[in-house]
Amino acid sequence: MLWLYGTDWFLNFSVFDTNMRELFQVHTINLSVAVWVGFLALFGIATDDGVVIASYLEDSFRRDRITSAKHAREATVAAGLRRVRPCLMTTATTILALIPVLTSTGRGSDIMVPMAIPSFGGMVIAVITMLVVPVLYCSAMEWKLKLGIDDPRFAENA
């Protein structure tokens, strides 16, 4: 998002006679402490989404006592479906909450806008967390099954 703010074509259109470049104060943003604080907020929210998904995957695997790779995949899909909505809600509320910050023009906006840009752009891409975490978790379980590594989440006869 920082790179997009530095390009000439990004948001170069008008809606109801309101120029989007002016509304969102699109100009080159240099790295500063405010930008790094925005990155830290983004990392915290994305990590929280990953933990929400991984913790439910952990519970699902312990409860189902995985016996095969197919069983692991089924448990992963079931757990993923149960945690998509909470993660999407976290992402959506964060994005919606940052829109007024991105459009602010008053006192302090020179600090708040650069802080909000990495969080806003990153949250749009953080939806990938909902796909990557379950896939990596399931692949780790499949490797353990394949290599015969003992794990308390597996059934005793596996």
Contacts in CASP RR format, 6 or more apart in sequence:
PFRMAT RR
TARGET T0000
AUTHOR 0000-0000-0000
METHOD contacts of the structure
MODEL  1
MLWLYGTDWFLNFSVFDTNMRELFQVHTINLSVAVWVGFLALFGIATDDG
VVIASYLEDSFRRDRITSAKHAREATVAAGLRRVRPCLMTTATTILALIP
VLTSTGRGSDIMVPMAIPSFGGMVIAVITMLVVPVLYCSAMEWKLKLGID
DPRFAENA
1 117 0 8 1.000
1 118 0 8 1.000
1 120 0 8 1.000
1 121 0 8 1.000
1 122 0 8 1.000
1 124 0 8 1.000
2 29 0 8 1.000
2 31 0 8 1.000
2 35 0 8 1.000
2 117 0 8 1.000
2 118 0 8 1.000
4 10 0 8 1.000
5 26 0 8 1.000
5 27 0 8 1.000
5 28 0 8 1.000
5 29 0 8 1.000
5 117 0 8 1.000
6 26 0 8 1.000
6 27 0 8 1.000
6 28 0 8 1.000
6 29 0 8 1.000
10 21 0 8 1.000
10 26 0 8 1.000
11 20 0 8 1.000
11 21 0 8 1.000
11 24 0 8 1.000
11 26 0 8 1.000
12 20 0 8 1.000
12 21 0 8 1.000
13 19 0 8 1.000
13 20 0 8 1.000
14 20 0 8 1.000
20 26 0 8 1.000
23 103 0 8 1.000
24 102 0 8 1.000
24 103 0 8 1.000
25 102 0 8 1.000
25 103 0 8 1.000
25 105 0 8 1.000
25 109 0 8 1.000
25 113 0 8 1.000
29 35 0 8 1.000
29 113 0 8 1.000
29 114 0 8 1.000
29 117 0 8 1.000
32 114 0 8 1.000
34 111 0 8 1.000
34 112 0 8 1.000
34 114 0 8 1.000
34 115 0 8 1.000
35 114 0 8 1.000
35 115 0 8 1.000
35 117 0 8 1.000
35 118 0 8 1.000
37 115 0 8 1.000
38 115 0 8 1.000
38 116 0 8 1.000
38 117 0 8 1.000
38 118 0 8 1.000
38 119 0 8 1.000
39 118 0 8 1.000
39 119 0 8 1.000
41 115 0 8 1.000
41 118 0 8 1.000
41 119 0 8 1.000
42 118 0 8 1.000
42 119 0 8 1.000
42 121 0 8 1.000
42 122 0 8 1.000
42 123 0 8 1.000
42 126 0 8 1.000
45 90 0 8 1.000
45 91 0 8 1.000
45 94 0 8 1.000
45 119 0 8 1.000
45 123 0 8 1.000
45 126 0 8 1.000
46 122 0 8 1.000
46 123 0 8 1.000
46 126 0 8 1.000
46 129 0 8 1.000
48 90 0 8 1.000
49 87 0 8 1.000
49 90 0 8 1.000
49 91 0 8 1.000
49 126 0 8 1.000
49 129 0 8 1.000
49 130 0 8 1.000
49 133 0 8 1.000
50 87 0 8 1.000
50 129 0 8 1.000
50 133 0 8 1.000
52 83 0 8 1.000
52 86 0 8 1.000
52 87 0 8 1.000
52 90 0 8 1.000
53 79 0 8 1.000
53 80 0 8 1.000
53 83 0 8 1.000
53 87 0 8 1.000
53 129 0 8 1.000
53 130 0 8 1.000
53 133 0 8 1.000
53 134 0 8 1.000
53 137 0 8 1.000
54 133 0 8 1.000
54 137 0 8 1.000
56 79 0 8 1.000
56 80 0 8 1.000
56 82 0 8 1.000
56 83 0 8 1.000
57 75 0 8 1.000
57 76 0 8 1.000
57 79 0 8 1.000
57 80 0 8 1.000
57 133 0 8 1.000
57 134 0 8 1.000
57 137 0 8 1.000
57 138 0 8 1.000
58 153 0 8 1.000
59 79 0 8 1.000
60 75 0 8 1.000
60 76 0 8 1.000
60 78 0 8 1.000
60 79 0 8 1.000
61 72 0 8 1.000
61 75 0 8 1.000
61 79 0 8 1.000
61 141 0 8 1.000
61 153 0 8 1.000
62 152 0 8 1.000
62 153 0 8 1.000
64 71 0 8 1.000
64 75 0 8 1.000
65 153 0 8 1.000
65 154 0 8 1.000
65 155 0 8 1.000
66 72 0 8 1.000
66 75 0 8 1.000
66 141 0 8 1.000
66 145 0 8 1.000
66 153 0 8 1.000
66 154 0 8 1.000
66 155 0 8 1.000
66 158 0 8 1.000
67 154 0 8 1.000
67 155 0 8 1.000
67 157 0 8 1.000
67 158 0 8 1.000
68 145 0 8 1.000
68 158 0 8 1.000
69 142 0 8 1.000
69 145 0 8 1.000
69 146 0 8 1.000
72 138 0 8 1.000
72 141 0 8 1.000
72 142 0 8 1.000
72 145 0 8 1.000
73 138 0 8 1.000
73 142 0 8 1.000
76 134 0 8 1.000
76 135 0 8 1.000
76 137 0 8 1.000
76 138 0 8 1.000
77 134 0 8 1.000
79 134 0 8 1.000
80 130 0 8 1.000
80 134 0 8 1.000
83 130 0 8 1.000
84 130 0 8 1.000
87 129 0 8 1.000
87 130 0 8 1.000
88 127 0 8 1.000
88 130 0 8 1.000
91 123 0 8 1.000
91 126 0 8 1.000
91 127 0 8 1.000
94 119 0 8 1.000
94 123 0 8 1.000
95 120 0 8 1.000
95 123 0 8 1.000
95 124 0 8 1.000
98 116 0 8 1.000
98 119 0 8 1.000
98 120 0 8 1.000
98 123 0 8 1.000
99 120 0 8 1.000
101 112 0 8 1.000
101 113 0 8 1.000
101 115 0 8 1.000
101 116 0 8 1.000
102 113 0 8 1.000
102 116 0 8 1.000
102 117 0 8 1.000
102 120 0 8 1.000
104 112 0 8 1.000
104 113 0 8 1.000
141 151 0 8 1.000
141 153 0 8 1.000
143 149 0 8 1.000
144 151 0 8 1.000
144 154 0 8 1.000
145 154 0 8 1.000
145 158 0 8 1.000
END
